[in-house]
Amino acid sequence: MLKNLIILIVLVNVISVGISQNRSRPRELGITPGILTPGNLNAITDVKGVAVGQKTLVIGDSIRTGVTVIVPHQGNVFQEKVPASIFVGNGFGKAIGTTQIEELGNIETPIALTNTLNSFLVANALVDYTLSIPENANVRSVNPIVGETNDGWLNDIRGRHVKNLHVQEAINSATMGEVEEGNVGAGTGTRCLGFKGGIGTSSRVLPEEKGGYTVGVLVQTNFGGILTINGAPVGEELNNYYMAEDVPYVVDGSCMIIIATDAPLSARNLKRLAKRSFLAFGKVGSFSSNGSGDYSIAFSTHPDLRIPYNSKEKERKILDVPNDEMSPLFLAVVEASEEAIYNSLFMATDMTGQKGRTMKALPVEKTLKIMDKYNARKK
């Protein structure tokens, strides 16, 4: 009897939080932003060596959160740091470790994404993970990289439910394959552009004559604005947008944009790459409201650019794509960022959380009709 009751409760919980709904990525529905070709997975993991791990916490009626971890390469990231840079679109956030990225131009831990009040505990977990590696036995300083968005409308954020164990599980489960999107990991309890947000990812591969490089993007979406998809005014047509009359709408939130590329880029050019991702942020209808913490972190996986810990070199020869050759990479990051945000919306499902609050997912059929009305998708 007790066993049957537990099964019933689990089934009701699954239905109520909306994780059983079937969803399709927009590209499968004829929505193909841009002109460049995605990688095989159309994900940040198309960049060789990059892995993503996630831990999703959907517990009871109030816990709707998690953690998403991006691992830059399969070695010891602290011992083999990668060049990186950060661009701040709007600094209303709790991003951890960013000043050292800005100062030194590299990262030395995996990048973790979570909710606002859990960012500090997750940072501590990244330090624990780094110190636990035998090769790092003499390390006395670690700069953990943590980004966040506030999922406190659906999630009991004050409970700070993401623990050290969950971060370790996300790191240990990180794979270089397909990346789950929507209501998962750090995107479990987020909202985006009036609908359920979440985790999204996409990639672009440049033609060989433009370098043949891959640019991959992963986003954690939790922001407002006026939803636009491939130029179609979807938010307006659905009467769900910022400053719409008689429509309750939360415009504040945040967005984390993580960019990986195998192109040999210095921290300077990685910052230029990170800046361009915010052009996509505007294309989807955001304007970085006052209460939105919007950050973009870009890193290069090129093996010749790795920065060894305690290097004895007095000088280094740095590979760097020339400025005049950066434009194709700029285009790639704009397209991949735009599609990653769309993927986070299309793959998210209805979510019911604390206090019985429900956030509806983007209504796909209605959206497709709007796209067709504006000739914004392929048939």
The 8 nearest C-alpha neighbors of each residue, nearest first, counted from 0:
[[1, 3, 2, 4, 5, 6, 7, 8],
 [0, 2, 4, 3, 5, 6, 7, 8],
 [1, 3, 5, 0, 4, 6, 7, 8],
 [4, 2, 6, 0, 5, 1, 7, 8],
 [5, 3, 1, 7, 2, 6, 8, 0],
 [4, 6, 8, 2, 7, 3, 9, 1],
 [5, 7, 3, 9, 4, 8, 10, 2],
 [8, 6, 4, 10, 5, 9, 11, 3],
 [7, 9, 5, 11, 10, 6, 12, 4],
 [10, 8, 12, 6, 7, 11, 13, 5],
 [11, 9, 7, 13, 12, 8, 6, 14],
 [12, 10, 8, 14, 9, 13, 15, 7],
 [11, 13, 9, 15, 10, 14, 8, 16],
 [14, 12, 10, 11, 16, 15, 18, 9],
 [13, 15, 17, 11, 12, 16, 10, 19],
 [16, 14, 12, 17, 13, 351, 11, 350],
 [15, 17, 350, 351, 13, 14, 18, 12],
 [16, 18, 349, 14, 350, 15, 348, 19],
 [17, 19, 20, 16, 13, 348, 14, 182],
 [18, 20, 17, 14, 21, 13, 348, 16],
 [21, 19, 18, 17, 22, 348, 349, 14],
 [20, 22, 19, 23, 348, 346, 18, 347],
 [21, 23, 346, 20, 345, 24, 347, 348],
 [24, 22, 346, 25, 27, 345, 21, 28],
 [23, 25, 26, 27, 342, 345, 346, 22],
 [26, 24, 28, 30, 27, 23, 345, 342],
 [27, 25, 30, 29, 28, 31, 24, 23],
 [28, 26, 25, 24, 29, 23, 30, 31],
 [29, 27, 25, 26, 30, 24, 23, 376],
 [30, 28, 377, 376, 26, 27, 31, 378],
 [29, 31, 376, 26, 25, 28, 32, 377],
 [30, 32, 26, 29, 33, 376, 25, 377],
 [33, 31, 229, 30, 334, 338, 34, 337],
 [32, 34, 334, 35, 31, 36, 330, 335],
 [33, 35, 36, 32, 334, 31, 331, 330],
 [34, 36, 33, 203, 37, 204, 205, 331],
 [35, 37, 203, 204, 38, 34, 205, 202],
 [38, 36, 203, 202, 41, 204, 39, 35],
 [37, 39, 41, 40, 45, 202, 203, 204],
 [40, 38, 41, 37, 45, 42, 202, 36],
 [39, 41, 42, 38, 45, 177, 44, 176],
 [42, 40, 201, 202, 38, 37, 39, 45],
 [43, 41, 201, 200, 202, 40, 44, 45],
 [42, 44, 215, 216, 45, 202, 217, 201],
 [43, 45, 46, 49, 42, 175, 50, 176],
 [46, 44, 43, 42, 38, 47, 40, 215],
 [47, 45, 44, 49, 213, 43, 260, 215],
 [46, 48, 49, 45, 44, 261, 300, 175],
 [47, 49, 72, 73, 46, 50, 175, 71],
 [50, 48, 71, 44, 72, 70, 47, 46],
 [49, 51, 175, 174, 70, 173, 44, 69],
 [52, 50, 173, 69, 174, 68, 70, 175],
 [173, 51, 53, 169, 68, 172, 170, 67],
 [54, 52, 67, 169, 184, 66, 68, 55],
 [53, 55, 184, 169, 66, 65, 165, 67],
 [54, 56, 184, 65, 183, 64, 57, 53],
 [57, 55, 65, 64, 63, 58, 62, 54],
 [58, 56, 63, 62, 55, 64, 59, 187],
 [59, 57, 62, 56, 60, 61, 63, 12],
 [58, 60, 61, 62, 57, 12, 352, 63],
 [59, 61, 352, 353, 62, 58, 355, 351],
 [60, 62, 353, 352, 155, 154, 59, 63],
 [63, 61, 154, 58, 57, 155, 64, 60],
 [64, 62, 154, 57, 188, 187, 56, 61],
 [63, 65, 187, 56, 188, 185, 62, 154],
 [66, 64, 184, 55, 185, 56, 54, 113],
 [65, 67, 185, 184, 113, 54, 112, 53],
 [66, 68, 53, 184, 112, 185, 111, 52],
 [67, 69, 111, 52, 51, 110, 53, 170],
 [68, 70, 51, 110, 109, 50, 111, 71],
 [69, 71, 109, 50, 49, 72, 51, 68],
 [72, 70, 49, 69, 109, 300, 48, 50],
 [73, 71, 48, 49, 74, 70, 300, 76],
 [72, 74, 48, 75, 71, 70, 49, 50],
 [73, 75, 72, 76, 79, 78, 71, 77],
 [74, 76, 78, 77, 79, 73, 72, 80],
 [77, 75, 79, 80, 107, 78, 108, 74],
 [78, 76, 107, 79, 80, 75, 108, 308],
 [77, 79, 308, 75, 76, 307, 80, 107],
 [80, 78, 307, 76, 306, 77, 305, 75],
 [79, 81, 306, 107, 76, 305, 77, 106],
 [80, 82, 305, 105, 106, 306, 83, 299],
 [83, 81, 105, 298, 104, 266, 299, 265],
 [84, 82, 298, 105, 104, 266, 297, 106],
 [83, 85, 270, 266, 297, 269, 104, 296],
 [86, 84, 296, 295, 270, 297, 273, 87],
 [85, 87, 295, 273, 274, 294, 270, 88],
 [88, 86, 294, 89, 90, 293, 295, 85],
 [87, 89, 293, 294, 86, 90, 287, 277],
 [90, 88, 293, 292, 87, 91, 287, 291],
 [89, 91, 292, 92, 87, 293, 88, 294],
 [92, 90, 292, 291, 290, 89, 93, 289],
 [93, 91, 292, 90, 94, 147, 291, 293],
 [92, 94, 95, 147, 115, 146, 91, 118],
 [93, 95, 146, 145, 92, 147, 97, 96],
 [96, 94, 145, 144, 97, 93, 146, 143],
 [97, 95, 144, 142, 143, 98, 99, 100],
 [96, 98, 100, 99, 95, 101, 94, 85],
 [99, 97, 101, 100, 96, 102, 95, 103],
 [98, 100, 102, 101, 97, 103, 96, 142],
 [101, 99, 104, 97, 105, 98, 103, 102],
 [100, 102, 98, 99, 104, 103, 97, 84],
 [101, 103, 99, 100, 104, 98, 105, 97],
 [104, 102, 100, 105, 99, 101, 106, 98],
 [105, 103, 100, 266, 83, 101, 82, 84],
 [106, 104, 82, 83, 100, 81, 103, 80],
 [105, 107, 80, 81, 108, 83, 100, 82],
 [106, 108, 77, 80, 76, 142, 105, 81],
 [109, 107, 76, 143, 77, 106, 110, 144],
 [108, 110, 70, 69, 111, 71, 68, 144],
 [111, 109, 144, 69, 68, 145, 108, 70],
 [112, 110, 68, 145, 67, 146, 144, 69],
 [111, 113, 146, 67, 147, 66, 145, 185],
 [114, 112, 185, 66, 147, 65, 118, 117],
 [115, 113, 147, 148, 149, 117, 116, 150],
 [114, 116, 149, 147, 148, 117, 118, 93],
 [115, 117, 118, 114, 159, 156, 157, 119],
 [116, 118, 159, 120, 114, 115, 119, 121],
 [117, 119, 121, 115, 120, 116, 122, 113],
 [118, 120, 122, 121, 117, 123, 116, 95],
 [121, 119, 123, 117, 122, 118, 124, 162],
 [122, 120, 124, 118, 123, 119, 117, 125],
 [121, 123, 119, 125, 124, 120, 143, 118],
 [122, 124, 120, 126, 121, 125, 127, 119],
 [123, 125, 121, 127, 163, 126, 122, 128],
 [126, 124, 128, 122, 127, 123, 143, 129],
 [127, 125, 123, 129, 124, 128, 130, 141],
 [128, 126, 124, 130, 125, 129, 131, 123],
 [127, 129, 125, 131, 126, 130, 124, 132],
 [128, 130, 126, 131, 127, 132, 125, 135],
 [129, 131, 127, 132, 128, 135, 126, 136],
 [130, 132, 128, 129, 127, 133, 135, 136],
 [131, 133, 135, 134, 130, 129, 128, 136],
 [134, 132, 135, 136, 131, 130, 137, 129],
 [133, 135, 132, 136, 137, 78, 75, 131],
 [134, 136, 133, 138, 132, 137, 130, 129],
 [135, 137, 133, 134, 138, 130, 132, 131],
 [138, 136, 135, 139, 134, 130, 133, 140],
 [137, 139, 135, 136, 140, 130, 141, 129],
 [140, 138, 137, 141, 130, 136, 135, 126],
 [141, 139, 138, 142, 126, 130, 137, 143],
 [140, 142, 143, 126, 139, 107, 138, 129],
 [141, 143, 96, 144, 107, 140, 108, 99],
 [144, 142, 122, 96, 108, 125, 141, 126],
 [145, 143, 96, 110, 95, 111, 142, 108],
 [146, 144, 111, 95, 112, 94, 110, 122],
 [147, 145, 94, 112, 111, 255, 95, 113],
 [148, 146, 114, 113, 115, 112, 118, 94],
 [147, 149, 114, 253, 115, 150, 221, 254],
 [148, 150, 115, 114, 151, 252, 147, 253],
 [151, 149, 189, 188, 152, 154, 114, 153],
 [152, 150, 154, 156, 149, 153, 155, 188],
 [151, 153, 150, 154, 353, 356, 188, 155],
 [154, 152, 352, 353, 151, 188, 150, 63],
 [155, 153, 63, 151, 62, 156, 61, 150],
 [156, 154, 61, 62, 157, 158, 151, 353],
 [155, 157, 151, 154, 158, 159, 116, 150],
 [158, 156, 159, 155, 116, 151, 160, 154],
 [157, 159, 156, 160, 155, 62, 116, 161],
 [160, 158, 117, 157, 156, 161, 116, 155],
 [159, 161, 158, 162, 117, 62, 156, 64],
 [162, 160, 159, 165, 65, 117, 163, 66],
 [161, 163, 165, 164, 160, 166, 120, 121],
 [162, 164, 124, 166, 165, 167, 121, 161],
 [163, 165, 167, 162, 166, 168, 124, 161],
 [166, 164, 168, 162, 167, 163, 161, 54],
 [167, 165, 169, 163, 168, 164, 170, 124],
 [166, 168, 164, 170, 165, 169, 171, 163],
 [169, 167, 165, 171, 166, 170, 172, 164],
 [168, 170, 52, 53, 166, 172, 54, 167],
 [171, 169, 167, 173, 168, 172, 52, 68],
 [170, 172, 168, 169, 173, 167, 52, 166],
 [171, 173, 169, 52, 170, 168, 174, 53],
 [52, 174, 172, 51, 170, 50, 171, 169],
 [175, 173, 50, 176, 51, 172, 52, 177],
 [174, 176, 50, 44, 49, 51, 48, 177],
 [177, 175, 174, 44, 178, 50, 40, 45],
 [176, 178, 40, 179, 175, 42, 44, 174],
 [179, 177, 180, 176, 42, 51, 200, 44],
 [178, 180, 177, 183, 181, 198, 199, 53],
 [181, 179, 198, 199, 346, 343, 183, 178],
 [180, 347, 182, 197, 346, 198, 343, 183],
 [183, 181, 187, 197, 347, 186, 180, 348],
 [184, 182, 187, 186, 55, 181, 180, 185],
 [183, 185, 65, 55, 66, 53, 54, 67],
 [184, 186, 66, 113, 65, 67, 187, 112],
 [197, 187, 185, 198, 183, 189, 184, 182],
 [186, 188, 182, 183, 64, 184, 185, 63],
 [187, 189, 63, 150, 64, 153, 186, 154],
 [188, 190, 150, 221, 196, 186, 197, 187],
 [191, 189, 196, 195, 221, 194, 222, 193],
 [190, 192, 196, 221, 222, 194, 193, 195],
 [193, 191, 223, 224, 194, 226, 222, 225],
 [194, 192, 191, 239, 240, 223, 248, 190],
 [193, 195, 360, 191, 361, 192, 359, 190],
 [194, 196, 190, 360, 358, 191, 359, 347],
 [197, 195, 190, 191, 189, 344, 220, 343],
 [186, 198, 196, 181, 343, 182, 220, 189],
 [197, 199, 219, 180, 186, 181, 343, 218],
 [200, 198, 343, 339, 342, 180, 218, 217],
 [199, 201, 339, 217, 42, 216, 43, 218],
 [200, 202, 42, 41, 339, 335, 216, 215],
 [203, 201, 215, 41, 335, 42, 37, 214],
 [202, 204, 37, 214, 36, 331, 38, 213],
 [205, 203, 213, 36, 37, 38, 212, 211],
 [204, 206, 211, 212, 209, 213, 207, 210],
 [207, 205, 211, 209, 208, 210, 204, 212],
 [208, 206, 211, 210, 209, 205, 212, 204],
 [207, 209, 206, 210, 211, 205, 212, 327],
 [210, 208, 207, 206, 211, 205, 327, 324],
 [209, 211, 207, 212, 208, 205, 206, 262],
 [210, 212, 207, 205, 206, 209, 204, 213],
 [213, 211, 205, 210, 262, 204, 261, 214],
 [214, 212, 204, 260, 203, 46, 261, 205],
 [213, 215, 260, 203, 202, 259, 332, 331],
 [216, 214, 43, 202, 259, 258, 201, 42],
 [217, 215, 258, 43, 201, 200, 257, 336],
 [216, 218, 200, 257, 199, 256, 43, 339],
 [219, 217, 256, 199, 255, 198, 220, 200],
 [218, 220, 198, 255, 254, 197, 186, 221],
 [221, 219, 254, 197, 196, 191, 218, 222],
 [220, 222, 191, 190, 253, 189, 252, 254],
 [223, 221, 252, 191, 253, 251, 192, 220],
 [224, 222, 250, 192, 191, 251, 285, 193],
 [223, 225, 285, 241, 284, 192, 250, 240],
 [224, 226, 284, 240, 234, 241, 227, 192],
 [227, 225, 234, 284, 192, 233, 283, 224],
 [226, 228, 232, 283, 284, 231, 233, 230],
 [229, 227, 231, 230, 283, 233, 226, 232],
 [228, 230, 231, 375, 32, 227, 30, 376],
 [229, 231, 228, 227, 232, 375, 282, 373],
 [230, 232, 228, 227, 229, 233, 373, 370],
 [233, 231, 227, 235, 234, 236, 230, 226],
 [232, 234, 236, 227, 235, 231, 226, 237],
 [235, 233, 226, 239, 237, 240, 225, 236],
 [234, 236, 238, 237, 233, 232, 240, 239],
 [235, 237, 233, 238, 234, 232, 369, 239],
 [236, 238, 234, 235, 239, 233, 365, 240],
 [239, 237, 235, 236, 234, 240, 243, 246],
 [240, 238, 234, 237, 193, 235, 246, 243],
 [239, 241, 225, 234, 243, 224, 238, 235],
 [240, 242, 224, 243, 225, 248, 250, 223],
 [243, 241, 244, 240, 248, 246, 245, 247],
 [244, 242, 241, 240, 246, 245, 238, 239],
 [243, 245, 246, 242, 247, 238, 241, 240],
 [246, 244, 243, 247, 242, 248, 238, 239],
 [245, 247, 244, 243, 248, 239, 242, 238],
 [248, 246, 245, 249, 243, 239, 244, 241],
 [247, 249, 241, 246, 250, 193, 240, 239],
 [250, 248, 251, 223, 247, 193, 241, 252],
 [251, 249, 223, 224, 248, 241, 222, 288],
 [252, 250, 290, 291, 249, 222, 288, 223],
 [253, 251, 222, 291, 221, 290, 149, 148],
 [252, 254, 291, 292, 221, 222, 148, 293],
 [253, 255, 293, 220, 221, 219, 222, 292],
 [254, 256, 219, 294, 218, 293, 295, 257],
 [255, 257, 295, 218, 217, 294, 296, 254],
 [256, 258, 296, 217, 216, 295, 297, 218],
 [259, 257, 297, 216, 215, 296, 298, 256],
 [258, 260, 215, 298, 297, 214, 299, 216],
 [261, 259, 214, 299, 262, 213, 46, 300],
 [260, 262, 300, 301, 299, 213, 212, 46],
 [261, 263, 260, 212, 264, 301, 299, 213],
 [264, 262, 319, 301, 318, 320, 261, 299],
 [265, 263, 319, 268, 262, 320, 269, 299],
 [264, 266, 267, 268, 319, 269, 82, 263],
 [265, 267, 269, 104, 83, 84, 268, 82],
 [268, 266, 265, 270, 269, 271, 84, 264],
 [267, 269, 271, 270, 265, 266, 264, 272],
 [270, 268, 266, 272, 271, 267, 84, 297],
 [271, 269, 273, 84, 268, 272, 267, 85],
 [270, 272, 268, 274, 269, 273, 267, 275],
 [273, 271, 269, 270, 275, 274, 329, 268],
 [272, 274, 270, 271, 275, 276, 295, 297],
 [275, 273, 271, 272, 276, 86, 277, 270],
 [276, 274, 277, 278, 272, 273, 329, 333],
 [275, 277, 333, 278, 279, 274, 273, 332],
 [278, 276, 280, 279, 275, 274, 281, 88],
 [277, 279, 281, 280, 276, 275, 333, 282],
 [280, 278, 282, 337, 277, 333, 281, 276],
 [281, 279, 277, 278, 282, 283, 285, 276],
 [280, 282, 285, 284, 279, 278, 283, 286],
 [283, 281, 279, 284, 280, 278, 227, 337],
 [282, 284, 227, 281, 280, 226, 228, 285],
 [285, 283, 225, 226, 281, 227, 224, 282],
 [286, 284, 224, 281, 280, 287, 283, 223],
 [285, 287, 288, 281, 224, 284, 280, 223],
 [288, 286, 291, 285, 89, 289, 293, 88],
 [287, 289, 291, 290, 251, 286, 250, 223],
 [288, 290, 291, 287, 251, 91, 89, 292],
 [291, 289, 251, 288, 91, 252, 292, 253],
 [290, 292, 253, 252, 251, 288, 91, 289],
 [293, 291, 91, 92, 253, 90, 89, 254],
 [292, 294, 254, 89, 88, 253, 255, 291],
 [295, 293, 87, 255, 88, 86, 256, 254],
 [294, 296, 256, 86, 273, 85, 257, 255],
 [297, 295, 85, 257, 84, 258, 273, 256],
 [298, 296, 258, 84, 83, 273, 269, 259],
 [297, 299, 83, 259, 82, 258, 269, 84],
 [300, 298, 260, 261, 301, 82, 259, 264],
 [299, 301, 261, 302, 260, 81, 71, 298],
 [300, 302, 261, 263, 299, 303, 304, 262],
 [303, 301, 304, 305, 300, 261, 81, 263],
 [304, 302, 301, 305, 318, 263, 317, 300],
 [305, 303, 302, 301, 306, 81, 317, 82],
 [306, 304, 81, 80, 79, 302, 303, 307],
 [305, 307, 80, 79, 81, 304, 308, 82],
 [308, 306, 79, 310, 78, 309, 80, 305],
 [307, 309, 78, 310, 79, 306, 77, 80],
 [310, 308, 307, 311, 78, 312, 306, 79],
 [311, 309, 307, 308, 312, 306, 313, 78],
 [310, 312, 309, 313, 307, 314, 308, 315],
 [313, 311, 314, 310, 315, 309, 307, 316],
 [312, 314, 311, 315, 310, 316, 309, 307],
 [315, 313, 312, 316, 311, 317, 310, 306],
 [316, 314, 317, 312, 313, 304, 318, 306],
 [315, 317, 318, 314, 304, 303, 319, 312],
 [318, 316, 315, 319, 304, 265, 303, 263],
 [319, 317, 263, 316, 320, 264, 304, 265],
 [318, 320, 264, 263, 265, 321, 317, 268],
 [319, 321, 264, 263, 324, 322, 325, 318],
 [322, 320, 324, 323, 319, 325, 264, 268],
 [321, 323, 325, 324, 320, 268, 326, 319],
 [322, 324, 321, 325, 326, 320, 327, 328],
 [325, 323, 321, 322, 326, 320, 327, 209],
 [326, 324, 322, 328, 327, 323, 329, 321],
 [325, 327, 329, 328, 324, 330, 323, 322],
 [328, 326, 330, 329, 325, 331, 209, 324],
 [329, 327, 331, 325, 330, 326, 332, 272],
 [330, 328, 326, 332, 327, 331, 272, 275],
 [329, 331, 327, 333, 328, 332, 334, 326],
 [332, 330, 328, 334, 329, 333, 203, 335],
 [331, 333, 335, 329, 334, 330, 276, 336],
 [334, 332, 276, 279, 330, 336, 331, 335],
 [333, 335, 337, 331, 332, 336, 33, 338],
 [336, 334, 202, 201, 332, 338, 337, 333],
 [337, 335, 339, 333, 338, 334, 332, 216],
 [338, 336, 279, 334, 340, 335, 339, 333],
 [337, 339, 341, 335, 340, 336, 342, 201],
 [340, 338, 200, 199, 201, 342, 336, 341],
 [341, 339, 343, 338, 342, 337, 199, 336],
 [340, 342, 338, 344, 343, 339, 345, 337],
 [343, 341, 339, 199, 345, 344, 340, 24],
 [342, 344, 199, 198, 181, 197, 340, 341],
 [345, 343, 341, 196, 347, 342, 346, 361],
 [344, 346, 342, 347, 343, 24, 341, 25],
 [347, 345, 181, 22, 343, 344, 342, 180],
 [348, 346, 181, 182, 344, 345, 195, 360],
 [347, 349, 360, 17, 350, 18, 20, 346],
 [350, 348, 359, 360, 17, 358, 16, 195],
 [349, 351, 16, 17, 358, 357, 348, 352],
 [352, 350, 357, 16, 356, 15, 355, 358],
 [351, 353, 153, 61, 356, 60, 355, 154],
 [352, 354, 61, 153, 355, 60, 154, 356],
 [355, 353, 356, 352, 61, 60, 153, 351],
 [354, 356, 353, 352, 351, 357, 60, 61],
 [357, 355, 352, 354, 351, 353, 153, 358],
 [358, 356, 351, 350, 352, 359, 355, 349],
 [359, 357, 350, 195, 349, 351, 194, 360],
 [360, 358, 349, 194, 195, 357, 350, 361],
 [359, 361, 195, 349, 348, 194, 347, 362],
 [360, 362, 194, 363, 344, 345, 359, 195],
 [363, 361, 365, 364, 366, 360, 359, 345],
 [362, 364, 366, 365, 361, 367, 345, 360],
 [365, 363, 367, 366, 362, 368, 369, 361],
 [366, 364, 368, 367, 363, 362, 369, 237],
 [365, 367, 363, 369, 364, 368, 362, 370],
 [366, 368, 370, 364, 369, 365, 363, 371],
 [369, 367, 371, 365, 370, 366, 372, 364],
 [370, 368, 372, 366, 367, 371, 365, 373],
 [369, 371, 375, 367, 373, 368, 372, 374],
 [372, 370, 374, 368, 373, 369, 375, 367],
 [371, 373, 369, 370, 374, 368, 375, 231],
 [372, 374, 371, 375, 370, 231, 369, 230],
 [375, 373, 371, 372, 376, 370, 377, 231],
 [376, 374, 370, 373, 229, 371, 231, 230],
 [377, 375, 30, 29, 374, 370, 371, 378],
 [376, 378, 29, 30, 375, 31, 374, 28],
 [377, 29, 376, 28, 371, 30, 374, 375]]
